[in-house]
């Protein structure tokens, strides 16, 4: 007669996590109050703190928390279900992710991603240094050619997963986390360099122009931001080298041998490449044809199942990380609910008066950056920018300061995150399982604290040099 094995010992971090998940929300409910704070805002803070603790300490599966979180929002009457649940599923992110995962799976299964990465590593070096440089260059090129952040992420995610495969890295290890995070940074860190680098840039410049009355052209924006954004991306990538210091050195002969073992490009690789390129081109030209391609990204997986050219089958489809969609949509609900109950405006009323005591452009820029980093904990980057761009622009004008460095610094603030829920594309990369956020959190926290050095030594002096300070 077999006996059940004794339960494994719960790690201390999880024990602490369970305690905090009850204590912190309770303390918020009991102690947080003040002018302008409504019942909904206090409950929102308590529920959101519970979710953040669960994700940070991994006491519950991330998708499970993503399901419970929006349910708690509308069950406690913080927000109606169409806001707490509906808005997340009406955004492009969940649907584009399904298609992106399919395209990535095709690139992985056919060997296309592995081939691309091996070729990049052969050309740029035989270590993580070379790989990160290859990803950096790829990301910069995509920033110029492809406006869609999701489309860029699809390509770079496939390259990152392919790199992990080529290096035989364990899923979720420190090394695979560094590679996937390098792929993520190569997409996201340089996006502020060009006006079409992201939707956020277009929205922010238009809001800023509504205050100044001066429109910002593509060329003007590139002159103001491309060089600082490129340096910012390079410095961000360099931080990852500390995660893999002394590891992953491969002989170039071994890389060449692996590449030659793959033989000529197969029919499946050609099909995968055609599907990926077609998806990217159509996404990048959406303004011309008007078709909501990102919502239809999943349809690009259909050719992979055609019998004559079959690349994927039912078993492959079942391997897709569908539970992570609930993690993503649950996380997105934080920003939508925060906007619905007005918590952003409440914070704005508290923080903006502090800016009136600042005198130097560097001081104002640092403060604006801090606003962005703080707001990013409770709002999506785009909603935070929509809320704060006009007030910050008006504040700069009232202080007889050009708003450009202030607003651009705020943009960089919204690019600082520690938890995956703060940025949808980070959620996308986490959904693969290769990127384990707890390994990247130290790098992210260091970057967040060190960014004012970048502002003072690179960004503000550059903006002064070109005359927008």
C-alpha positions, 0 to 999 in steps of 0.5 A: 500500500503506497503512502502519499509523499509529505508536502514539500516545505514552503519557502520562506519568501512564500510564507512572507508573501502569504502574510503580506498578501493579507496584512498590507491590503488590510492596513490600506483599508484601515489606515488610508484616507484623505481629501479627495480619496473615495471609497473606490480608490481605497478599495482599489489600492487594497486589491491592487496591492494584493495582486502585486504581492501575489505576483512578486512572491509567486504565492499563486499562479500568475494567470490565476491572480489575473482572473481574480483581480478584475473579478474583485474590482467589480465584485466590490463595486470599484468598477463595472464589469465592462471596465474591469473585464471588458476593456482588457479584452477589447484592446488589441493586446490579447488577440495580437498575442495569440497570433504572435505566439503562433508566429513565434512557434512556427519560427521555433519549430521550423528552426528559422529563429535558431538559424537567424540567431546563429547567423547573427552570433557568427557575425557579431561574436560567440558570446552574450556580448555578441548576441546582445549587440546583434539584438541591439542592432536588430531592434534599432533597425526595426524601430526605423522600419516597423512602427508597431510595437507588437509586430517588433516584439513578435520578431524579437521574441522569436529571436530571443527564444531561438537564442535560448534554444541555440545556447541550450539555456534552461527555461526560466534561468538567469541566462535565458532571462537575460537573453529574453530581456535583451530582446525586450529592451531592443524593442522598447528602449529605443522606441522614444527615438522616432515619432513613429516608434510607438503610439505613445510618442504620437499621442504625447506630441499632439497633447503637448502641441495643444498647449504650445501651439507648435506642431512637432514634425517627424524630423524635429522629433528625431533630432530631439530624441534619436541620439538620447534614445539610442544611448539609453537603449545601449546603456540598458542593454549593458546592464544585462551583462552583469547577469551573465558575467563569465557565462555562455562563452562559445567557440565560433567553430561550434556556432559555425558547426551548429549552423552548418548542421541545419543544412539549407533553408527548409520549405517550412522556414521559408513559409514561416519567414513569409508569414512573419514578414507578411504580418509585419508589413501589413501591420506597419502599413495599416494606415494605408489599407485600414485593416485592423491587422493586429486584431487578425494576427491569429489568422496568420497561423492558418497557413501553418495548418494546411495539410500540404505545407503543414508546419503546426498541428493540434498538439502544437497549438495546445502548447501555446501558453493560453493561461498567460492571457488571463495574466495579461488581461488581468494586469491591464485591468489595473490601468483601466480601473484606475482611470475609471475611478480617477485615481490618476487625477487625485495623484496629479493634484498632490504631485504637481504643486511640488514642481512649482518649487523647482528652478532648474530644467534638470530639477524639473526634468528629474521630477517629471521623470519621477512622476512617470515612474510613480504613475506607471505603478498604477496606470498603463504608460499611455494612460499616464501620459494622456493624464500628465502631458498637458498639466506638465506642459502647462506647468513648464509654460507658466515657469517660462521653460520649454516643455520638451525636456520636461515631457520627454523626461516624463516619457522615460519615467513611464518606461521604468517598471519593476513588475510585469503588469506595468507594461503590456509588452513586458507581459508578452515576453514574460508569457513565454516562460523564458523570462523570469522577472525576479532575476530582472527586477534588480536590473530594472530597479537599478536602472530606475534609480540611476536614470537621473544620472543619464538625464543630468549627463546626457539627455539634458546637456544634449537638449541644451545643445540643440536649443530646446531647453 
